[in-house]
Amino acid sequence: MNSAAIIRAKIRNTLPPAFQKAHLRNLNPVFRKQLLSYDPTIGLVLYGPVGTGKSFSLSALGRYLITQGHIVRRVTYEGLCLQIRHSYKSDTQTELDIIQPLINCDALIIEDIGGNKSIGEPESDFSLRTLFIILDSRLEQRRPTFISTNKTQKNLALSFDERIESRLSLFKWLGCGGVDKRRNSNQKNRVVSNQ
């Protein structure tokens, strides 16, 4: 298999089909410059309202990092928690089996942190422990983590404890604004289908 085919396979294995064609060139040049100006030993947090392009942007960044030869992993936070909980019923997979590849990869994308709790509602002890282990281990190993959330830094801190808040304060926080692209796309599809 040639190198282009290997890269395409890595992109398919890392990014969901909806975002496999995400490219940095599709982003606003000013935003793209800000996105790429993260600390390579820490990473960044993209925050903003639902549907403003956070997942697309992080997928474009993930694609770029894959083409640069980095091992990239991507998870949704709630999906990760569900997978870990499911491992408690398994004789073949442990919590460490799930978390270790996320700690050891070159770059980690975690989507939708804090998305399952309302502002001010605390995360569960399980959720706190899971995120702490991943963030702390990656920061100690100086490997970047890229996070998306619908909450501001202040609001996310209300859901997590001070250990996680302290670690997240090291990250560059970059806001995504605009309108919900999913709703606008859905509205256009409705108009076309009614004609």
C-alpha positions, 0 to 999 in steps of 0.5 A: 500500500502506498503512503497516500493509501495509508493516510486515507486509511488512517483518516477513515479509521480516525474521523467519522464519515461526516468529517472525513473530508474536513480540511483546514483550507475550508476554514476562515483564514483568521480562525485557521491561524488561531487554531494552528497556534496551539501549544504543541505540548498542551493543545486547545479547547474549542468552545461555542454554541451548538452547530458552529463548526467545532467538530468540523474544525477539530476534524480538519486539524486531526486530518492535518496531523494525520497527514503530518505522520502523527497518530491521532485518536478521536472520541466523543466524551459521552461515548468514551464514558459509555465504552468504559462502563461497558468494559465493567461487564466484559471479561476481555476488555478493561478500563485501562485497555480503553484509556491507554491508547488515548493517553499514548497517541500523539494527538487526542481529540475529545468532543463534547466535554460537559455536554451531558450536564446543564450549566452548574450541574456537577459531573459524576465522580466517574466522569471526573476521574476519567477526564482527570486521568486522561488530561493529567497523563497527557499533560505529563507526557507533553502530548496535545489534547484538543477538546470541544465543548458548548460551555465557556471556561467558566461554565465548564469549571462549574461542572468539573472539580478544581483539579480539572479546572486547573489543567484546563486553564493551561489550554488555549481557549478558542471560541467558535461563533455564528449560526447553527450550521446544521439547522441552516442546512436542514432548513435549505433541505426542507425548502428544496424538498418542498419545491 
